[in-house]
Amino acid sequence: MSARKVEAEIAIRHPRETSVLFGHREAEAALLSAYRSGRMAHAWLLGGAPGIGKATLAYRMARFVLTHRDPSAPLVRAADTLFVDPDDQTARHIASGAHGGLLSLERSANEKGVMRTVITVDETRETISFFGSTAAVEGWRVCIVDTVDELNPNAANALLKILEEPPQRSLFLLVSHAPARVLATIKSRCRRLSLRPLATEDVIRAAAAAAGIDPADPALREAAEASEGSVSRALTLLGGDAMQLQTRTAALLATLPRLDPNELHALGDALGTNDRAALASFIDTIERWVAERLRGPDPNANLPRLARLAEVWEKIVRAARDTESYNLERKPLVFSVFGMLAEATR
C-alpha cells in the first residue's frame, strides 16, 4: 500500500492488540526493573506527546504482569523486554478485551452512539467493584486509564479515592498527554515516567506496521520527519492534503492576534465537512502552537496570559470533539478557535 493512497480513515489497531513497541527502551526497562525488584509502585503516570506509544507501552506492561504473575520467576528474571507472544492465552484475552484481570477506562459512546468528550464518573467507579470483587484471575489486577486528561472532575476524584488506598497487587497505568495539568493529588500518588517523541526511523517503522504502508515510500518519510516524533501525527499528515492544511493553519497562527476573515473563511472551506484527517491536522497544529507557548523559553514571563491560553486550549479541545462527534460544520469552529486565541494573546 502506497503512502500516497492513504486517505482520511486508516484502520489502526487498538493498543491492546499491538504486541510490538517502537522506541522507548529506557521507559520499558524502567518498568521491567521495577517489577523485578518486588517494589513495584502501584500507580504510574506515563506522560508524553500524543501518538508516541504511551498506551501501547501501558498495555505491554499489563500483558507482561498478567502473564508473569510472580516477579521473582526465572522467566521474569531472564527477560530483556516486556514482550509477550501474541499467541499466548493471556495476550489473546487482552487483545479481545476479555481478560478478567484488566480494566480499561477510556472515552466511550453514549446511549445514542455518540462518542463522549470525557470519561465519566460512573465509568471510573467501575474501579471500585473491579478491585473490590473476588479476583477473576489469580495475582495482579491492572487498570489502564487512557487518558487521565479526559477524566471529568468527579471522575478524577473517584479515581483519586482508590489511588489513596490501593488494593494489594493492584497496578494503575495512567496515560497522559499533559501530565503537568493532571491533578496534583493524583500525581503525588504516581511514579512519573516521561516518554520522549520517537526518532524519525521509529515513526516510519511504527506507521508502516500500523497502516500496512511501504516503509520505503518517500511520502511516509516526509510525514514522519514533519510529525515531531508522533506516529498518529505522521498518519494524519498522510491523509488527503493534511500537510498543506497544517502549513496554512500555521501561517494564520503566526499573524495572531490579528485576524483575516477572508483567510479564515478559506481555511474553513479547506477543512471540508466529513474529512476527519483534515480536522485532526487543524487541531494538531493548534495544539503544537499552544504547547510551544506554554512551555516557554520562560514559562513564568506572563503567567496571566499563559493561564488564559491554557483555559482557551481546554475549550478548543471540547469544541473540536463536539464538532467531530456531531459532524458539525467546520467553518464556525475555525472562527471560534482563532477568535479565542486572538483574545488570549492580546
RAGI-V405859 format. One line per field, one symbol per residue. burial: b if it has 24 or more other ideal C-beta (glycine too) atoms within 12 Angstrom, else e. A space follows every 50 residues. Layout:
burial: ???
//
This chain:
burial: eebeebebebebeebbbbbbbbbbeebbebbbbbbbeeebbbbbbbbbbb bbbbbbbbbbbbbbbbbbeebeeeebeebebbbbeeeeebbebbbeeebe bbbbbbbeeeeeeeebbbbbeebbebbeebbeeeeebebbbbbbbbbbbb bbeebbebbbebbeebbebbbbbbbbbbbebbbeebbebbbebbbebbeb ebbbbbbbbbbebebebebbbebbebbbbbbbbbbbbbbbbbbebbebbb ebbeebeebeeeebeebbebbbeebbbbbbbbbbbbbbbbbebbeeeeee eeeeebebbbebbbbbbbbbbbbbeeeeebbebbbbbbebbbebbe
//
